[in-house]
């Protein structure tokens, strides 16, 4: 079995993973309607989960930060994902290619408190690393819904 260390940064994080805010950093050359982004930042419990492409290894990486080194005003709140505020991240899955590189991640999203039984499933946020940056897809259904 191939293992990924993409979630190593958050392995000691405990508690409810409720999304307080979500921001993106767009490439200056990308269009506003493009699904290619440089970074996706999810604010959870006063910490930032920063997803980005590690260009050296051409794979996705997750960095945990307590604050950004730059002003938040330089980032745009991503309106099409702003409906994720208040949802909770349940399971996290690494997408690993045949060479052992982590090409992406899937985050299962739920509404309600995960500790209170079985909360309603809301969707899956998938992030894929490409040479051009991160690509994302938000889906409320999919094959993974039937596998899990």
CNS distance restraints for C-alpha pairs under 8 A (distance, minus, plus):
assign (resid   2 and name CA) (resid  96 and name CA) 7.60 0.50 0.50
assign (resid   2 and name CA) (resid 100 and name CA) 6.23 0.50 0.50
assign (resid   3 and name CA) (resid 100 and name CA) 7.56 0.50 0.50
assign (resid   4 and name CA) (resid  94 and name CA) 6.81 0.50 0.50
assign (resid   4 and name CA) (resid  96 and name CA) 7.28 0.50 0.50
assign (resid   4 and name CA) (resid 100 and name CA) 7.64 0.50 0.50
assign (resid   4 and name CA) (resid 101 and name CA) 7.60 0.50 0.50
assign (resid   4 and name CA) (resid 102 and name CA) 6.42 0.50 0.50
assign (resid   6 and name CA) (resid  60 and name CA) 7.38 0.50 0.50
assign (resid   6 and name CA) (resid  61 and name CA) 5.62 0.50 0.50
assign (resid   6 and name CA) (resid  62 and name CA) 6.00 0.50 0.50
assign (resid   6 and name CA) (resid  94 and name CA) 7.26 0.50 0.50
assign (resid   6 and name CA) (resid 102 and name CA) 7.17 0.50 0.50
assign (resid   7 and name CA) (resid  11 and name CA) 6.24 0.50 0.50
assign (resid   7 and name CA) (resid  62 and name CA) 6.60 0.50 0.50
assign (resid   9 and name CA) (resid  62 and name CA) 6.70 0.50 0.50
assign (resid   9 and name CA) (resid  63 and name CA) 6.06 0.50 0.50
assign (resid   9 and name CA) (resid  64 and name CA) 5.91 0.50 0.50
assign (resid  10 and name CA) (resid  64 and name CA) 6.82 0.50 0.50
assign (resid  16 and name CA) (resid  88 and name CA) 7.12 0.50 0.50
assign (resid  16 and name CA) (resid 113 and name CA) 7.68 0.50 0.50
assign (resid  16 and name CA) (resid 114 and name CA) 7.49 0.50 0.50
assign (resid  17 and name CA) (resid  44 and name CA) 6.03 0.50 0.50
assign (resid  17 and name CA) (resid  45 and name CA) 7.32 0.50 0.50
assign (resid  17 and name CA) (resid  88 and name CA) 5.32 0.50 0.50
assign (resid  17 and name CA) (resid  89 and name CA) 5.44 0.50 0.50
assign (resid  17 and name CA) (resid  90 and name CA) 7.56 0.50 0.50
assign (resid  18 and name CA) (resid  44 and name CA) 5.85 0.50 0.50
assign (resid  18 and name CA) (resid  45 and name CA) 7.28 0.50 0.50
assign (resid  18 and name CA) (resid  85 and name CA) 7.75 0.50 0.50
assign (resid  18 and name CA) (resid  86 and name CA) 5.80 0.50 0.50
assign (resid  18 and name CA) (resid  87 and name CA) 5.63 0.50 0.50
assign (resid  18 and name CA) (resid  88 and name CA) 4.22 0.50 0.50
assign (resid  18 and name CA) (resid  89 and name CA) 6.48 0.50 0.50
assign (resid  19 and name CA) (resid  42 and name CA) 6.57 0.50 0.50
assign (resid  19 and name CA) (resid  43 and name CA) 5.97 0.50 0.50
assign (resid  19 and name CA) (resid  44 and name CA) 5.18 0.50 0.50
assign (resid  19 and name CA) (resid  45 and name CA) 7.95 0.50 0.50
assign (resid  19 and name CA) (resid  84 and name CA) 6.82 0.50 0.50
assign (resid  19 and name CA) (resid  85 and name CA) 5.11 0.50 0.50
assign (resid  19 and name CA) (resid  86 and name CA) 5.26 0.50 0.50
assign (resid  19 and name CA) (resid  87 and name CA) 5.69 0.50 0.50
assign (resid  19 and name CA) (resid  88 and name CA) 6.04 0.50 0.50
assign (resid  19 and name CA) (resid  89 and name CA) 7.53 0.50 0.50
assign (resid  20 and name CA) (resid  42 and name CA) 7.56 0.50 0.50
assign (resid  20 and name CA) (resid  43 and name CA) 5.38 0.50 0.50
assign (resid  20 and name CA) (resid  44 and name CA) 5.59 0.50 0.50
assign (resid  20 and name CA) (resid  45 and name CA) 7.21 0.50 0.50
assign (resid  20 and name CA) (resid  85 and name CA) 5.50 0.50 0.50
assign (resid  20 and name CA) (resid  86 and name CA) 6.09 0.50 0.50
assign (resid  21 and name CA) (resid  42 and name CA) 6.00 0.50 0.50
assign (resid  21 and name CA) (resid  43 and name CA) 5.03 0.50 0.50
assign (resid  21 and name CA) (resid  44 and name CA) 7.42 0.50 0.50
assign (resid  21 and name CA) (resid  82 and name CA) 7.34 0.50 0.50
assign (resid  21 and name CA) (resid  85 and name CA) 5.70 0.50 0.50
assign (resid  22 and name CA) (resid  40 and name CA) 7.36 0.50 0.50
assign (resid  22 and name CA) (resid  41 and name CA) 5.67 0.50 0.50
assign (resid  22 and name CA) (resid  42 and name CA) 4.53 0.50 0.50
assign (resid  22 and name CA) (resid  43 and name CA) 6.04 0.50 0.50
assign (resid  22 and name CA) (resid  77 and name CA) 6.40 0.50 0.50
assign (resid  22 and name CA) (resid  78 and name CA) 6.77 0.50 0.50
assign (resid  22 and name CA) (resid  81 and name CA) 7.22 0.50 0.50
assign (resid  22 and name CA) (resid  82 and name CA) 6.53 0.50 0.50
assign (resid  22 and name CA) (resid  84 and name CA) 7.77 0.50 0.50
assign (resid  22 and name CA) (resid  85 and name CA) 7.26 0.50 0.50
assign (resid  23 and name CA) (resid  40 and name CA) 5.99 0.50 0.50
assign (resid  23 and name CA) (resid  41 and name CA) 5.02 0.50 0.50
assign (resid  23 and name CA) (resid  42 and name CA) 6.47 0.50 0.50
assign (resid  23 and name CA) (resid  75 and name CA) 6.45 0.50 0.50
assign (resid  23 and name CA) (resid  76 and name CA) 6.01 0.50 0.50
assign (resid  23 and name CA) (resid  77 and name CA) 4.66 0.50 0.50
assign (resid  23 and name CA) (resid  78 and name CA) 5.59 0.50 0.50
assign (resid  24 and name CA) (resid  37 and name CA) 6.89 0.50 0.50
assign (resid  24 and name CA) (resid  38 and name CA) 7.42 0.50 0.50
assign (resid  24 and name CA) (resid  39 and name CA) 5.59 0.50 0.50
assign (resid  24 and name CA) (resid  40 and name CA) 4.64 0.50 0.50
assign (resid  24 and name CA) (resid  41 and name CA) 5.95 0.50 0.50
assign (resid  24 and name CA) (resid  75 and name CA) 6.17 0.50 0.50
assign (resid  24 and name CA) (resid  76 and name CA) 6.07 0.50 0.50
assign (resid  24 and name CA) (resid  77 and name CA) 6.53 0.50 0.50
assign (resid  24 and name CA) (resid  78 and name CA) 6.14 0.50 0.50
assign (resid  25 and name CA) (resid  37 and name CA) 6.20 0.50 0.50
assign (resid  25 and name CA) (resid  38 and name CA) 5.39 0.50 0.50
assign (resid  25 and name CA) (resid  39 and name CA) 5.01 0.50 0.50
assign (resid  25 and name CA) (resid  40 and name CA) 6.59 0.50 0.50
assign (resid  25 and name CA) (resid  75 and name CA) 5.71 0.50 0.50
assign (resid  25 and name CA) (resid  76 and name CA) 7.06 0.50 0.50
assign (resid  26 and name CA) (resid  30 and name CA) 6.65 0.50 0.50
assign (resid  26 and name CA) (resid  36 and name CA) 7.46 0.50 0.50
assign (resid  26 and name CA) (resid  37 and name CA) 4.70 0.50 0.50
assign (resid  26 and name CA) (resid  38 and name CA) 5.33 0.50 0.50
assign (resid  26 and name CA) (resid  39 and name CA) 7.09 0.50 0.50
assign (resid  27 and name CA) (resid  36 and name CA) 7.89 0.50 0.50
assign (resid  27 and name CA) (resid  37 and name CA) 6.07 0.50 0.50
assign (resid  27 and name CA) (resid  38 and name CA) 5.72 0.50 0.50
assign (resid  30 and name CA) (resid  34 and name CA) 6.30 0.50 0.50
assign (resid  30 and name CA) (resid  36 and name CA) 7.17 0.50 0.50
assign (resid  30 and name CA) (resid  37 and name CA) 7.80 0.50 0.50
assign (resid  35 and name CA) (resid 134 and name CA) 7.85 0.50 0.50
assign (resid  35 and name CA) (resid 135 and name CA) 5.55 0.50 0.50
assign (resid  35 and name CA) (resid 136 and name CA) 6.28 0.50 0.50
assign (resid  36 and name CA) (resid 132 and name CA) 6.99 0.50 0.50
assign (resid  36 and name CA) (resid 133 and name CA) 5.71 0.50 0.50
assign (resid  36 and name CA) (resid 134 and name CA) 5.35 0.50 0.50
assign (resid  36 and name CA) (resid 135 and name CA) 4.86 0.50 0.50
assign (resid  36 and name CA) (resid 136 and name CA) 7.42 0.50 0.50
assign (resid  37 and name CA) (resid 133 and name CA) 5.53 0.50 0.50
assign (resid  37 and name CA) (resid 134 and name CA) 5.11 0.50 0.50
assign (resid  37 and name CA) (resid 135 and name CA) 6.60 0.50 0.50
assign (resid  38 and name CA) (resid  52 and name CA) 6.13 0.50 0.50
assign (resid  38 and name CA) (resid  53 and name CA) 7.30 0.50 0.50
assign (resid  38 and name CA) (resid 133 and name CA) 5.25 0.50 0.50
assign (resid  38 and name CA) (resid 134 and name CA) 6.01 0.50 0.50
assign (resid  39 and name CA) (resid  50 and name CA) 6.53 0.50 0.50
assign (resid  39 and name CA) (resid  51 and name CA) 5.56 0.50 0.50
assign (resid  39 and name CA) (resid  52 and name CA) 4.72 0.50 0.50
assign (resid  39 and name CA) (resid  53 and name CA) 7.72 0.50 0.50
assign (resid  39 and name CA) (resid 133 and name CA) 7.99 0.50 0.50
assign (resid  39 and name CA) (resid 134 and name CA) 7.04 0.50 0.50
assign (resid  40 and name CA) (resid  50 and name CA) 5.81 0.50 0.50
assign (resid  40 and name CA) (resid  51 and name CA) 5.18 0.50 0.50
assign (resid  40 and name CA) (resid  52 and name CA) 6.73 0.50 0.50
assign (resid  41 and name CA) (resid  48 and name CA) 6.05 0.50 0.50
assign (resid  41 and name CA) (resid  49 and name CA) 5.54 0.50 0.50
assign (resid  41 and name CA) (resid  50 and name CA) 4.51 0.50 0.50
assign (resid  41 and name CA) (resid  51 and name CA) 6.36 0.50 0.50
assign (resid  42 and name CA) (resid  48 and name CA) 5.50 0.50 0.50
assign (resid  42 and name CA) (resid  49 and name CA) 5.10 0.50 0.50
assign (resid  42 and name CA) (resid  50 and name CA) 6.58 0.50 0.50
assign (resid  43 and name CA) (resid  47 and name CA) 5.57 0.50 0.50
assign (resid  43 and name CA) (resid  48 and name CA) 4.51 0.50 0.50
assign (resid  43 and name CA) (resid  49 and name CA) 6.36 0.50 0.50
assign (resid  44 and name CA) (resid  48 and name CA) 6.19 0.50 0.50
assign (resid  44 and name CA) (resid  49 and name CA) 7.32 0.50 0.50
assign (resid  46 and name CA) (resid  66 and name CA) 6.85 0.50 0.50
assign (resid  47 and name CA) (resid  64 and name CA) 6.98 0.50 0.50
assign (resid  47 and name CA) (resid  65 and name CA) 5.87 0.50 0.50
assign (resid  47 and name CA) (resid  66 and name CA) 4.69 0.50 0.50
assign (resid  47 and name CA) (resid  67 and name CA) 6.83 0.50 0.50
assign (resid  48 and name CA) (resid  64 and name CA) 5.75 0.50 0.50
assign (resid  48 and name CA) (resid  65 and name CA) 5.08 0.50 0.50
assign (resid  48 and name CA) (resid  66 and name CA) 6.06 0.50 0.50
assign (resid  48 and name CA) (resid  67 and name CA) 6.78 0.50 0.50
assign (resid  49 and name CA) (resid  62 and name CA) 6.56 0.50 0.50
assign (resid  49 and name CA) (resid  63 and name CA) 5.98 0.50 0.50
assign (resid  49 and name CA) (resid  64 and name CA) 4.92 0.50 0.50
assign (resid  49 and name CA) (resid  65 and name CA) 6.61 0.50 0.50
assign (resid  50 and name CA) (resid  62 and name CA) 5.52 0.50 0.50
assign (resid  50 and name CA) (resid  63 and name CA) 5.07 0.50 0.50
assign (resid  50 and name CA) (resid  64 and name CA) 6.19 0.50 0.50
assign (resid  50 and name CA) (resid  65 and name CA) 7.32 0.50 0.50
assign (resid  51 and name CA) (resid  60 and name CA) 6.91 0.50 0.50
assign (resid  51 and name CA) (resid  61 and name CA) 5.75 0.50 0.50
assign (resid  51 and name CA) (resid  62 and name CA) 4.65 0.50 0.50
assign (resid  51 and name CA) (resid  63 and name CA) 6.57 0.50 0.50
assign (resid  52 and name CA) (resid  60 and name CA) 5.75 0.50 0.50
assign (resid  52 and name CA) (resid  61 and name CA) 5.55 0.50 0.50
assign (resid  52 and name CA) (resid  62 and name CA) 6.64 0.50 0.50
assign (resid  52 and name CA) (resid 129 and name CA) 7.69 0.50 0.50
assign (resid  52 and name CA) (resid 133 and name CA) 7.54 0.50 0.50
assign (resid  52 and name CA) (resid 134 and name CA) 6.66 0.50 0.50
assign (resid  53 and name CA) (resid  58 and name CA) 6.49 0.50 0.50
assign (resid  53 and name CA) (resid  59 and name CA) 5.63 0.50 0.50
assign (resid  53 and name CA) (resid  60 and name CA) 4.55 0.50 0.50
assign (resid  53 and name CA) (resid  61 and name CA) 5.98 0.50 0.50
assign (resid  53 and name CA) (resid 129 and name CA) 5.74 0.50 0.50
assign (resid  53 and name CA) (resid 130 and name CA) 7.49 0.50 0.50
assign (resid  53 and name CA) (resid 133 and name CA) 6.18 0.50 0.50
assign (resid  53 and name CA) (resid 134 and name CA) 6.55 0.50 0.50
assign (resid  54 and name CA) (resid  58 and name CA) 5.50 0.50 0.50
assign (resid  54 and name CA) (resid  59 and name CA) 5.40 0.50 0.50
assign (resid  54 and name CA) (resid  60 and name CA) 5.84 0.50 0.50
assign (resid  54 and name CA) (resid  61 and name CA) 6.06 0.50 0.50
assign (resid  55 and name CA) (resid  59 and name CA) 7.02 0.50 0.50
assign (resid  55 and name CA) (resid 131 and name CA) 7.41 0.50 0.50
assign (resid  57 and name CA) (resid 101 and name CA) 7.80 0.50 0.50
assign (resid  58 and name CA) (resid 101 and name CA) 7.97 0.50 0.50
assign (resid  58 and name CA) (resid 103 and name CA) 7.78 0.50 0.50
assign (resid  58 and name CA) (resid 129 and name CA) 7.13 0.50 0.50
assign (resid  58 and name CA) (resid 130 and name CA) 7.08 0.50 0.50
assign (resid  58 and name CA) (resid 131 and name CA) 6.72 0.50 0.50
assign (resid  59 and name CA) (resid 101 and name CA) 6.14 0.50 0.50
assign (resid  59 and name CA) (resid 102 and name CA) 5.33 0.50 0.50
assign (resid  59 and name CA) (resid 103 and name CA) 5.05 0.50 0.50
assign (resid  59 and name CA) (resid 104 and name CA) 7.28 0.50 0.50
assign (resid  59 and name CA) (resid 129 and name CA) 5.70 0.50 0.50
assign (resid  59 and name CA) (resid 130 and name CA) 7.61 0.50 0.50
assign (resid  60 and name CA) (resid 102 and name CA) 6.03 0.50 0.50
assign (resid  60 and name CA) (resid 103 and name CA) 5.79 0.50 0.50
assign (resid  60 and name CA) (resid 104 and name CA) 5.74 0.50 0.50
assign (resid  60 and name CA) (resid 105 and name CA) 7.82 0.50 0.50
assign (resid  60 and name CA) (resid 128 and name CA) 7.15 0.50 0.50
assign (resid  60 and name CA) (resid 129 and name CA) 5.32 0.50 0.50
assign (resid  60 and name CA) (resid 134 and name CA) 7.98 0.50 0.50
assign (resid  68 and name CA) (resid  72 and name CA) 7.31 0.50 0.50
assign (resid  70 and name CA) (resid  74 and name CA) 7.42 0.50 0.50
assign (resid  71 and name CA) (resid  75 and name CA) 7.79 0.50 0.50
assign (resid  77 and name CA) (resid  82 and name CA) 7.31 0.50 0.50
assign (resid  78 and name CA) (resid  82 and name CA) 6.01 0.50 0.50
assign (resid  79 and name CA) (resid  83 and name CA) 7.67 0.50 0.50
assign (resid  86 and name CA) (resid 111 and name CA) 7.43 0.50 0.50
assign (resid  87 and name CA) (resid 109 and name CA) 6.27 0.50 0.50
assign (resid  87 and name CA) (resid 110 and name CA) 5.66 0.50 0.50
assign (resid  87 and name CA) (resid 111 and name CA) 4.98 0.50 0.50
assign (resid  87 and name CA) (resid 112 and name CA) 7.19 0.50 0.50
assign (resid  88 and name CA) (resid 109 and name CA) 5.59 0.50 0.50
assign (resid  88 and name CA) (resid 110 and name CA) 5.21 0.50 0.50
assign (resid  88 and name CA) (resid 111 and name CA) 6.15 0.50 0.50
assign (resid  88 and name CA) (resid 112 and name CA) 7.32 0.50 0.50
assign (resid  88 and name CA) (resid 113 and name CA) 7.38 0.50 0.50
assign (resid  88 and name CA) (resid 114 and name CA) 7.42 0.50 0.50
assign (resid  89 and name CA) (resid 107 and name CA) 6.32 0.50 0.50
assign (resid  89 and name CA) (resid 108 and name CA) 5.79 0.50 0.50
assign (resid  89 and name CA) (resid 109 and name CA) 4.79 0.50 0.50
assign (resid  89 and name CA) (resid 110 and name CA) 6.43 0.50 0.50
assign (resid  90 and name CA) (resid 107 and name CA) 7.02 0.50 0.50
assign (resid  90 and name CA) (resid 108 and name CA) 5.30 0.50 0.50
assign (resid  90 and name CA) (resid 109 and name CA) 5.87 0.50 0.50
assign (resid  90 and name CA) (resid 110 and name CA) 6.67 0.50 0.50
assign (resid  90 and name CA) (resid 114 and name CA) 7.32 0.50 0.50
assign (resid  91 and name CA) (resid 107 and name CA) 6.16 0.50 0.50
assign (resid  91 and name CA) (resid 108 and name CA) 5.34 0.50 0.50
assign (resid  91 and name CA) (resid 109 and name CA) 7.97 0.50 0.50
assign (resid  92 and name CA) (resid 105 and name CA) 7.03 0.50 0.50
assign (resid  92 and name CA) (resid 106 and name CA) 5.72 0.50 0.50
assign (resid  92 and name CA) (resid 107 and name CA) 4.75 0.50 0.50
assign (resid  92 and name CA) (resid 108 and name CA) 6.39 0.50 0.50
assign (resid  93 and name CA) (resid 105 and name CA) 5.49 0.50 0.50
assign (resid  93 and name CA) (resid 106 and name CA) 5.02 0.50 0.50
assign (resid  93 and name CA) (resid 107 and name CA) 6.59 0.50 0.50
assign (resid  94 and name CA) (resid 102 and name CA) 6.47 0.50 0.50
assign (resid  94 and name CA) (resid 103 and name CA) 7.84 0.50 0.50
assign (resid  94 and name CA) (resid 104 and name CA) 6.05 0.50 0.50
assign (resid  94 and name CA) (resid 105 and name CA) 4.53 0.50 0.50
assign (resid  94 and name CA) (resid 106 and name CA) 6.53 0.50 0.50
assign (resid  95 and name CA) (resid 102 and name CA) 5.66 0.50 0.50
assign (resid  95 and name CA) (resid 103 and name CA) 5.61 0.50 0.50
assign (resid  95 and name CA) (resid 104 and name CA) 4.81 0.50 0.50
assign (resid  95 and name CA) (resid 105 and name CA) 5.40 0.50 0.50
assign (resid  95 and name CA) (resid 106 and name CA) 7.45 0.50 0.50
assign (resid  96 and name CA) (resid 100 and name CA) 5.82 0.50 0.50
assign (resid  96 and name CA) (resid 101 and name CA) 5.49 0.50 0.50
assign (resid  96 and name CA) (resid 102 and name CA) 4.38 0.50 0.50
assign (resid  96 and name CA) (resid 103 and name CA) 5.63 0.50 0.50
assign (resid  96 and name CA) (resid 104 and name CA) 7.09 0.50 0.50
assign (resid  97 and name CA) (resid 101 and name CA) 5.57 0.50 0.50
assign (resid  97 and name CA) (resid 102 and name CA) 6.46 0.50 0.50
assign (resid  97 and name CA) (resid 103 and name CA) 6.41 0.50 0.50
assign (resid 103 and name CA) (resid 128 and name CA) 5.75 0.50 0.50
assign (resid 103 and name CA) (resid 129 and name CA) 5.42 0.50 0.50
assign (resid 103 and name CA) (resid 130 and name CA) 7.82 0.50 0.50
assign (resid 104 and name CA) (resid 126 and name CA) 7.20 0.50 0.50
assign (resid 104 and name CA) (resid 127 and name CA) 5.27 0.50 0.50
assign (resid 104 and name CA) (resid 128 and name CA) 4.16 0.50 0.50
assign (resid 104 and name CA) (resid 129 and name CA) 5.79 0.50 0.50
assign (resid 105 and name CA) (resid 126 and name CA) 5.79 0.50 0.50
assign (resid 105 and name CA) (resid 127 and name CA) 5.38 0.50 0.50
assign (resid 105 and name CA) (resid 128 and name CA) 6.71 0.50 0.50
assign (resid 106 and name CA) (resid 124 and name CA) 6.44 0.50 0.50
assign (resid 106 and name CA) (resid 125 and name CA) 5.67 0.50 0.50
assign (resid 106 and name CA) (resid 126 and name CA) 4.44 0.50 0.50
assign (resid 106 and name CA) (resid 127 and name CA) 6.49 0.50 0.50
assign (resid 107 and name CA) (resid 124 and name CA) 5.55 0.50 0.50
assign (resid 107 and name CA) (resid 125 and name CA) 5.14 0.50 0.50
assign (resid 107 and name CA) (resid 126 and name CA) 6.43 0.50 0.50
assign (resid 108 and name CA) (resid 121 and name CA) 7.83 0.50 0.50
assign (resid 108 and name CA) (resid 122 and name CA) 7.94 0.50 0.50
assign (resid 108 and name CA) (resid 123 and name CA) 6.15 0.50 0.50
assign (resid 108 and name CA) (resid 124 and name CA) 4.64 0.50 0.50
assign (resid 108 and name CA) (resid 125 and name CA) 6.63 0.50 0.50
assign (resid 109 and name CA) (resid 121 and name CA) 6.36 0.50 0.50
assign (resid 109 and name CA) (resid 122 and name CA) 5.50 0.50 0.50
assign (resid 109 and name CA) (resid 123 and name CA) 5.24 0.50 0.50
assign (resid 109 and name CA) (resid 124 and name CA) 5.78 0.50 0.50
assign (resid 109 and name CA) (resid 125 and name CA) 7.39 0.50 0.50
assign (resid 110 and name CA) (resid 114 and name CA) 7.52 0.50 0.50
assign (resid 110 and name CA) (resid 119 and name CA) 6.23 0.50 0.50
assign (resid 110 and name CA) (resid 120 and name CA) 5.73 0.50 0.50
assign (resid 110 and name CA) (resid 121 and name CA) 4.62 0.50 0.50
assign (resid 110 and name CA) (resid 122 and name CA) 4.99 0.50 0.50
assign (resid 110 and name CA) (resid 123 and name CA) 7.05 0.50 0.50
assign (resid 111 and name CA) (resid 119 and name CA) 6.09 0.50 0.50
assign (resid 111 and name CA) (resid 120 and name CA) 5.68 0.50 0.50
assign (resid 111 and name CA) (resid 121 and name CA) 6.65 0.50 0.50
assign (resid 111 and name CA) (resid 122 and name CA) 6.38 0.50 0.50
assign (resid 112 and name CA) (resid 116 and name CA) 7.87 0.50 0.50
assign (resid 112 and name CA) (resid 119 and name CA) 5.50 0.50 0.50
assign (resid 112 and name CA) (resid 120 and name CA) 7.07 0.50 0.50
assign (resid 113 and name CA) (resid 119 and name CA) 6.53 0.50 0.50
assign (resid 114 and name CA) (resid 118 and name CA) 6.74 0.50 0.50
assign (resid 114 and name CA) (resid 119 and name CA) 5.89 0.50 0.50
assign (resid 122 and name CA) (resid 140 and name CA) 5.99 0.50 0.50
assign (resid 123 and name CA) (resid 138 and name CA) 6.85 0.50 0.50
assign (resid 123 and name CA) (resid 139 and name CA) 5.39 0.50 0.50
assign (resid 123 and name CA) (resid 140 and name CA) 4.00 0.50 0.50
assign (resid 123 and name CA) (resid 141 and name CA) 6.62 0.50 0.50
assign (resid 124 and name CA) (resid 137 and name CA) 7.99 0.50 0.50
assign (resid 124 and name CA) (resid 138 and name CA) 5.76 0.50 0.50
assign (resid 124 and name CA) (resid 139 and name CA) 5.32 0.50 0.50
assign (resid 124 and name CA) (resid 140 and name CA) 6.28 0.50 0.50
assign (resid 124 and name CA) (resid 141 and name CA) 7.74 0.50 0.50
assign (resid 125 and name CA) (resid 136 and name CA) 7.07 0.50 0.50
assign (resid 125 and name CA) (resid 137 and name CA) 5.82 0.50 0.50
assign (resid 125 and name CA) (resid 138 and name CA) 4.56 0.50 0.50
assign (resid 125 and name CA) (resid 139 and name CA) 6.57 0.50 0.50
assign (resid 126 and name CA) (resid 136 and name CA) 5.49 0.50 0.50
assign (resid 126 and name CA) (resid 137 and name CA) 5.16 0.50 0.50
assign (resid 126 and name CA) (resid 138 and name CA) 6.37 0.50 0.50
assign (resid 127 and name CA) (resid 134 and name CA) 6.41 0.50 0.50
assign (resid 127 and name CA) (resid 135 and name CA) 5.70 0.50 0.50
assign (resid 127 and name CA) (resid 136 and name CA) 4.51 0.50 0.50
assign (resid 127 and name CA) (resid 137 and name CA) 6.69 0.50 0.50
assign (resid 128 and name CA) (resid 134 and name CA) 5.62 0.50 0.50
assign (resid 128 and name CA) (resid 135 and name CA) 5.16 0.50 0.50
assign (resid 128 and name CA) (resid 136 and name CA) 6.29 0.50 0.50
assign (resid 129 and name CA) (resid 133 and name CA) 5.98 0.50 0.50
assign (resid 129 and name CA) (resid 134 and name CA) 4.70 0.50 0.50
assign (resid 129 and name CA) (resid 135 and name CA) 6.40 0.50 0.50
assign (resid 130 and name CA) (resid 134 and name CA) 6.01 0.50 0.50
assign (resid 130 and name CA) (resid 135 and name CA) 7.17 0.50 0.50
assign (resid 141 and name CA) (resid 145 and name CA) 6.09 0.50 0.50
assign (resid 142 and name CA) (resid 146 and name CA) 7.36 0.50 0.50
assign (resid 143 and name CA) (resid 147 and name CA) 6.52 0.50 0.50
assign (resid 144 and name CA) (resid 148 and name CA) 6.16 0.50 0.50
